Amino acid sequence: MAYAKNEEGKVYNRFGMLNQKGGENRLNVAVTRAKEGIIVVSSIEPEELNVANTSQIGPKLLKAYLKYVRSVSNAQMDKINAVVQEINENVSTHIQDKDLHFDAPFESQVYRKLRNLGDEVTTQEGMSGYRIDMAIVHPIDSSRYILGIECDGAMYHISANAMERDVYRQRFLESRGWTIERIWSRNWWRNASAEIERIDQKVKELLKSDMVRENK
């Protein structure tokens, strides 16, 4: 295992190709080609991998595999069966494509234009029951999101309750590490390209800030 803790004893979710779509295929090749046996040497335990919120299945399967080989090494049949069941559930969940959900008419256009830029975008993401319209997956660390996007249509301006609810939701998510940008429908219909450029520049700005912090 080339993944390990840093000087502070933390394991970052940086799994290279495993973090990319289809990366689980590389793990499959690595663990199924041995003709005699496999010896796994690792300085980290599977419980030290925090992969619950990763958007791709590769890191989850890596953690499950480490649990599996440890159970095999200790001849713990009950744990072996439990891990196999966990892997089957992960794969079954993964192959069921998440349905895209759009609340406002122009959201699908925003989604398509962001995808055209090469961004990986999901809808209705968030935490603790609070959901935002769209979230852009971090270009380097796909285990997290780099930017959340709210798309506000005309109804937002005539509903005081909607405004109050959205402000509270945004503050809650931002207090837990989310960065959120809003796209107003009136601005979108006026100049969609300018709005997409603004979002793209924000992503690049956040990515640059991340790299600066990591290099300190």
C-alpha positions in Angstrom: 0.0 0.0 0.0 1.5 3.3 -1.1 -1.1 5.3 0.8 -0.1 6.4 4.3 -0.5 9.0 7.0 1.2 12.3 6.8 3.4 13.9 9.5 0.4 14.8 11.5 -0.9 11.3 11.4 -3.8 12.1 9.0 -4.8 10.1 6.0 -6.0 12.3 3.1 -8.5 10.9 0.6 -6.1 11.3 -2.3 -6.3 8.0 -4.1 -5.2 9.0 -7.6 -7.0 7.1 -10.3 -9.2 5.4 -7.7 -10.9 8.7 -7.2 -11.8 9.0 -10.8 -14.8 7.5 -12.6 -14.0 3.9 -13.5 -11.0 3.9 -11.1 -12.3 0.8 -9.4 -11.3 -1.2 -12.5 -7.6 -0.6 -11.6 -8.2 -2.0 -8.2 -9.9 -5.0 -9.7 -6.8 -5.6 -11.9 -4.5 -5.2 -8.9 -6.2 -7.8 -6.7 -7.4 -10.4 -9.3 -4.3 -11.2 -11.3 -2.2 -13.1 -8.8 -1.8 -16.8 -9.7 -0.4 -18.0 -6.3 -1.3 -15.5 -3.6 -1.4 -11.9 -2.5 0.6 -10.3 0.4 -0.7 -6.9 1.5 1.7 -4.7 3.5 0.0 -1.5 4.9 0.9 1.1 7.5 -2.8 2.1 7.9 -5.9 0.2 9.0 -9.1 0.3 6.9 -10.9 2.1 9.7 -8.5 5.1 9.2 -9.9 5.6 5.7 -12.8 8.1 5.8 -14.5 7.3 2.5 -18.2 7.4 3.4 -18.8 10.6 1.4 -16.6 9.8 -1.7 -18.5 10.2 -4.9 -16.7 7.3 -6.6 -16.8 3.7 -5.6 -13.0 3.0 -5.9 -12.0 4.3 -2.4 -14.9 2.5 -0.8 -13.8 -0.8 -2.4 -10.2 -0.2 -1.4 -11.3 0.1 2.3 -13.5 -3.0 2.0 -10.6 -4.9 0.4 -8.3 -4.0 3.3 -10.9 -5.3 5.7 -11.3 -8.4 3.6 -7.6 -9.3 3.5 -7.2 -8.7 7.3 -10.2 -11.0 8.0 -8.7 -13.7 5.7 -5.3 -13.4 7.4 -7.0 -13.9 10.8 -9.3 -16.7 9.5 -12.4 -14.8 10.7 -15.1 -16.3 8.5 -17.9 -14.2 10.0 -16.0 -11.0 9.2 -15.1 -12.3 5.7 -18.8 -12.9 5.0 -19.7 -9.5 6.4 -17.2 -7.7 4.2 -18.3 -9.6 1.1 -21.9 -8.5 1.8 -20.7 -4.9 2.2 -18.9 -5.0 -1.1 -22.0 -6.4 -2.9 -24.1 -3.6 -1.4 -21.6 -0.9 -2.4 -21.6 -2.3 -6.0 -25.4 -2.6 -6.2 -25.8 1.0 -5.0 -23.1 2.3 -7.3 -24.6 0.8 -10.5 -28.0 2.5 -9.7 -27.5 5.9 -11.4 -28.6 8.8 -9.3 -31.6 10.6 -10.8 -31.0 14.2 -11.7 -33.4 16.6 -10.0 -34.0 20.1 -11.1 -36.4 22.6 -9.3 -36.1 25.5 -11.6 -36.5 25.4 -15.5 -33.0 26.8 -16.1 -31.2 24.5 -13.8 -30.9 21.8 -16.4 -29.2 24.3 -18.7 -26.8 25.3 -15.9 -26.0 21.6 -15.3 -25.3 20.9 -19.0 -23.0 23.9 -19.4 -21.0 23.0 -16.3 -20.7 19.5 -17.6 -19.5 20.9 -21.0 -16.6 22.6 -19.0 -15.6 19.2 -17.8 -16.9 19.6 -14.3 -18.5 16.6 -12.5 -21.8 17.9 -11.1 -24.4 16.3 -8.8 -27.8 17.6 -7.8 -29.6 17.8 -4.5 -26.4 17.4 -2.3 -25.8 18.7 1.2 -26.0 17.4 4.8 -28.3 17.0 7.8 -31.3 17.3 5.6 -30.3 20.5 3.9 -29.9 20.2 0.2 -28.6 22.6 -2.5 -29.4 22.6 -6.2 -26.1 21.5 -7.5 -22.6 20.6 -6.3 -19.3 20.5 -8.3 -17.0 17.7 -7.3 -13.5 18.7 -6.4 -11.3 18.3 -9.6 -8.4 16.7 -7.6 -10.0 15.2 -4.5 -13.3 13.6 -5.7 -14.1 12.6 -2.1 -15.5 16.1 -1.5 -17.2 19.0 -3.3 -15.4 22.2 -4.2 -18.5 24.4 -4.7 -22.2 24.4 -4.1 -24.6 26.2 -6.5 -28.1 27.5 -5.8 -30.3 28.5 -8.8 -32.9 31.0 -7.8 -35.9 31.6 -10.0 -38.6 34.3 -10.1 -40.6 32.7 -7.3 -37.7 33.4 -4.9 -38.3 37.1 -5.0 -42.0 37.0 -4.2 -41.8 34.5 -1.3 -40.4 35.8 2.0 -40.5 32.3 3.5 -38.4 31.0 0.6 -35.8 33.7 1.1 -35.6 33.2 4.8 -35.4 29.4 4.5 -32.7 29.6 1.8 -30.6 32.1 3.8 -30.7 29.8 6.9 -29.8 26.8 4.8 -26.9 28.5 3.2 -25.5 29.7 6.6 -25.9 26.2 8.0 -24.0 24.6 5.1 -21.3 27.3 5.0 -20.7 26.9 8.8 -19.8 23.3 7.9 -17.3 24.0 5.2 -19.4 24.5 2.1 -18.8 27.3 -0.3 -21.9 28.4 -2.1 -22.6 30.6 -5.1 -26.0 31.7 -6.5 -27.1 32.0 -10.0 -30.1 34.2 -10.5 -32.5 33.4 -13.3 -32.7 37.0 -14.5 -28.9 37.1 -14.8 -28.9 33.7 -16.5 -31.5 34.7 -19.2 -29.6 37.9 -19.7 -26.1 36.4 -20.2 -25.7 32.7 -19.4 -22.1 32.6 -20.6 -21.1 35.3 -18.1 -22.7 33.3 -15.3 -20.9 30.1 -16.3 -17.6 32.0 -16.6 -18.1 33.4 -13.1 -18.7 30.0 -11.6 -15.7 28.6 -13.5 -13.5 31.3 -12.2 -14.7 30.7 -8.6 -13.8 27.0 -8.9 -10.4 27.9 -10.2 -9.9 30.4 -7.3 -10.9 27.8 -4.7 -8.7 25.2 -6.3 -5.7 27.6 -6.2 -6.4 28.4 -2.5 -6.5 24.7 -1.7 -3.1 24.1 -3.4 -1.6 27.1 -1.5 -2.8 25.7 1.8 -1.5 22.2 1.1 1.9 23.5 0.1 2.5 25.4 3.3 
